[in-house]
């Protein structure tokens, strides 16, 4: 990592710490989420720090406060494979998370949570406190591990900071979907996390600046990072993320955000461990709108994201024909009709991500996607969803008979307890 940039990041963090250290009481902090900021099923758009900030009443509770959630559903997919064959898969999938929070005092909180996921084809639960991720998006099925284990210093007037194993999410916050081009730990029934430090600085205009320093293990990142990103070299172990987000209504907008991800020495430019490495930079802008405003009654929510990576791998590195580097543009839009009938909502999602966009947990690189989703929020504890989705590769890989084309369906419920 260039020394100038490293020094700059350190100065930013120190400045935020210096300005933000102003203790206040829990009662002084707003507990409610802004209008139209909830999205997805239950906490799909809520990271560790934000969950703590919204649970103001819990900080008045001394000792342990326990909670958990269960997600269970059926998934079926049909695909036209790259070799010309056809495939069909179906299984039942479940994820259970259970943990607790302990209030050390009025400004310090400890959180820990265990998580396990299984399918009807693969379920042999085993405690594994340091599981190796053999899949891109989740730990091995059956691995029981901590997906949260952190200390959170809060109520510092403008500044929150948490250190340890965290859930971090910067998503579109409106409607049926909680989607992200760059950061959304543990979406769907996946289990992943952020190991490191997350600071959130609350500006006077009610917007928030986020800073995350994340450790990436040599065997693979705990957040979703796609090939040919590699963290086996020591200079690539730490990644950095800075974001600005506002959930305060401005004209038609209920959300505005800008993210920057910086992963030094992590991009295998030619797809070879012994070849050249580049720094990988990803920039994302997102907005959300609502008509009419509020969180009750029939309303439209529309969101949009666009991401760009200026440094991308060569076409040969990702098995595509031609010379030069692949493109690094990605974009996604969603539109939802909320409370089409009371508690029943429906939405559509369309996205395209070039082969050089390697950060999204929900949109694969080199892919076009279209999805329709139905959501029934029966209460603040139970949500039922159904989805149909079509995905196809944008460019055909070398020496393949055709592009990968997939159609899938799921029905699932999410229960909080």
N, C-alpha and C positions, 0 to 999 in steps of 0.2 A: 504494500500500500504506500503511495507516495507520502513522504513525511509531511509535506505542506497540507495535504488533505487530512491526514491523520491528526495533525495539530489543530486544524480548523474544527474538526468534529469534536475534539476534546474541549476546545474553548466554548463551543456551542452548549455542550452538556454542562460545563461548569457555570456558564452564565445563567442557564435556566435554573440550576440548583440554587445559585446565589439569589436570584430574584424571587424564586418561588417559595422559599422557606419562610412561610408566614402561618403558623399554626392557627387553627380555628376549630370551633366545635362542630360535631356531626350535624347538629340541628340547623346549622347555617347553610348547609349544602342542599341544593335542589335535588329532590329524590325522583321526580317524574321525568320520563323520557320526553323529548320534544314531540310535537304533533307530527304524525306521518313518518316517524323515524324507525318504527318497528318493521321488520321484514322477515320473510321466511317463517319457519315453524319454531315458535318459542324463542330460544336464544341463538338462532343461526347467525345473527349479525352482532352478537355481543361477546367481546373478549373479556379476559380476566379482570383488567382494571375497570372497564365499564360496568361489568356485573357488580363489582364492589361498590362503585359510585351510586348505582341505582338502589342498592339494598341498604339505604340509610338506617332504616329501623333496626336492621340486624346488628348494627354497631352498638346499639344500646343494650344488646343482649350479651351478658357476660358468660364466658366459657365457650363450649363448642356449639356450633350451629351446623347441623348435618342436612344434606340435600343430595338429590341425584336425579337421573333421568334414564329412561329406556326408550330406544328406537327399534322398531320391529317391522319387517315387511317382506314382501315377495317381489322378486326381480326376474324378468325374462328378457332375453335379447336374441335377436336374429342378425346374422352378419353374412355379407359377401366378402370372403377373405381375399388377401392379396394374391394368393396362388390360384384363384379361380374357384375354390371350393366354397361350400356354404356351411354355416355352423349355427347351432341353436343351443343356448344355455338357459337354465332356470334354477333358482335356489331361493331359500329363505335366508334372510340376513337379520342380525340383531346386534345392537351395541348397548352395553350397560355401563353407566358411570355413576360412581357414588363416592362422596367425600365429605369434608367438613371444613369449617372456618373457625379460627379461634382468635378472639379479640384480645391481643396482648395488653393494649391500653386504648386511649381515645384516638390514637393516630397510627397505630401499628397493628397489622392483621397478618395471621399466618393461614395459608390455604393448602390443602392437600386433597387430591382426588385420584382414585383408581379407576381404570377403564379397561374393558375387554370387549372384543368383537368376535362374532362367530358366524359361520354360514352352515347351511344344512349339509354341505359337502366337506367342511373342514372345521372341526371344533374339538380341540383337546386343550382345555384351559390349563395354563401353567404360569406361575408367578415368574416374571422376567423383568427385573428392575432396569435392565439396560438392553432392551431388545434390538436386534439388528433388523433394519427395515429392508426386506427383500423385495418389496413392492414400492412403486414410486409414491403412492398416495397414502399408505397406511402401514402399520406394524403387522407382523405375522398374525394370522387368525388364531385366536386362543391365547395370545400373550396378554397376561394381566400386568399392567404397568401403570406408573403414575403419569397422567397427562397434565396434572397441575401439582406443583410443589414449590411454593414461593412465599416470600415476605413482601407485604405491600405497605408502604408508608403513605398515608393519605391525609386528607383534611389539612393540607399545607397551604390553604387559601387558594393558590393558583396551580400548585404542582402536586402531582402524584408520581411515585416511582415504585416499581416492583422489580424484584430480582429473583431468578430461579427458573423453574419450568412453567411456562405461561401459555395461555391461549391468546393469540393476537389475531384480530380481524379488522380489515378495512374493506367494507363491502358497500354495495348499493343498498340504501336504507329506505325502501318504500315498496310496498306491494307484496306479492306472492313470493318473490325471489330475494335471496340474499347472495348476490353473485360478486365475484372479484376477479380482476385480471392479475392480481399480484399477491394478496395475503388473506387467507381465510382458513385458519387451522380447524381441523376436524369437521369439515363439511360432510354431508350425507351420513354414512355410517363409518367413516374413516376415523382413525386415531392418529393424530400427529400434534406437534406443539412447537413452541419457540423456547430454546434454551438461551437465556441471556438477561438483558436489562431492558425494561420498557418505561420510558418517562413520558408523561402527558402534562403539557403546560396549557392552562386555561387562560386565554387572552381576555382583555376587558370586553371585547365585542362578542363574547360567548363562543368564539371559535376555539379550536384546540390544535396545538402542535404536538405531534408524536415523534419520539425518537426511540429507535430500537437498535441495540447492538446484539447480534445473534451469533451464537457459536454453532458451527457446522462440523460435525464429526468427520474424520477422514474416511469412514465407511459410508457416509451419506448424510445429507441434511435431514433434520427432523421436520422442517416445513417442506412443502412440495417444490422441488427444483428438478427440471427435466434435462435429459441428456441433450447436448454434450457438456453440461455444467458438471464440474468435478471439484471435490474439496480434499483430495488426498495430499496435496502440498500444504505445508504449514502456513504459507503466505495467504492461503485461501480460506482458512478456518473461520475467520470472523467476517460477517456481512453486516451492512448498515442500511437502515431504513429511516427516512424522514418523511413526514406527511403533515399536511394542513387540512383540516376539515371543519366545516361549519354546518350545523343543523338548524341554524336560525333562519327563519323564513325571509327571503329576499325576492320580491316580485313573485313570479311563478315557482321559484326554486325552494325546495325544502332541504336540499343537501348540495353542497359544493365541496370538492376535495381535489387535492393534488398530492401524489405520492412519488418518491424517488427511492429506488432500490439500487444499492451499490455492492457488488460482489467482486472483490479484488482477486485477480489471478485465478479465476474460476472457469473461464470459458476455454475449452479445448477447441481452438480455432479450426483445426483440421481433423478433429475427432480422435486424436492420438495422444496418449499420455506422455509420450516422449516428444511431441511436437510443440509448437508455440502456444502460449497462453495469453489471453487478453482479459482485461477487466470487463465485467458485464454490468451494464447500466440499463435500468428499466424505468421509464417515466409513464405515469398513469394519471389521467384526469377523469373525474366522474361528476355527474349531476343527477339530481332526482327532482321531479315536479309532481304536484298534486292539484287536482281540480274536482270538487271544491276542497278547501283545507279542512283539517280535522281528522279524527280517528274513528268517527261513527258515521253510519249512513253510506249510501252508494257513492263511490268516488273513483276517479282515474288516478293511477300512479304510473309515471313513465320515467325510466332511468336510462342513462347512457354512460358508457366508459370507452375510453380510447387509450391504448398503450403503445409505446414505441421504444425499441431497443436499437441504438445507433451502431453497436458492435455486435455482429452476428457470425455464426460459423459459416464455413464454406458449404457449398452444395454437396460436395463429396463427403463432408463430415456427417451429413444427415441422410446419405444415400439417395440424393436426387441428381438428376441429369443436368449437365451444363457446367460452365465455369463461373467463378466469382462467388460472392457471398449470397446467402438467402436473405429475404426481406424480414424485417422485424416489427411489422405493424400488427396490432390486434384491436378489435373493437367489438362491442356488444351492446344491445339494446333490449330492454324489457318493457312490457306494457301490461298492467294489471287492472282489472275491474274489481275493486274491493267491496264486499258486502253486496254482491249482485243480488243475492237474497241474504237476509240476516245471518251472519257468521259464515257464509259461503262466498268464496272468491275464486277467480280464474285469471291466468296470465299466460303470456307468450314470451319467448326468449329467442333472439336470433344473434348469432355471433360468428365472427371469422377471425382466425389467428394464424399468422404466417409461420413458416417453419423456424424463424429466428426468435419467436416469442416463447420464453422458456420458464415463465414464473407462475402461470395461473394454476391453481388447484382444481379448477372447474372447467377450463377450456384447454384441450390438448393442442399442442403445436401442430401446424399444418392441417387445420381442420375447419370445416364449416358445420354449424349446428343450428337446428331448429327444434323448439320444445314447446309443448303445451302442458300446463300444470293446473290442477284443481286443488284447492285448500279449504278444509272445513275446520275452523277454529271453534271447537265445541265449548271450550272454557279456557282460562289462563293456564290450565294444567294439561290439557289434551288437545292435540291437533292431528287430523287425518288428512293425508295427501295422496294424490294419484298423478302419474306423469306418463306422457308418451314423448319420445325423443328420437330424432334422426340425426346421424352424424356421418360425414363423408370427408375423406382426405382431399385437400386442395390440389396437391401435386402427387403424381404417381411415383413410387419409389423405383429405383433402378432394378432391373431384372425381375420385375414383378408383373404378373399377368394383368392386374387391374388395381384400382384404388380400393382401399378398405372402406366398406359401406356398412353402417350398423343402424339397426332400429331396436329400441328397447322400451320396456314398460315397467313401472313399479307402482305398488300400492303399499303405504306404510302408515304407522301411527307413531307419534312421539308423546310420551307421558312423562311429566315432571312430578317428583314427589319429595 
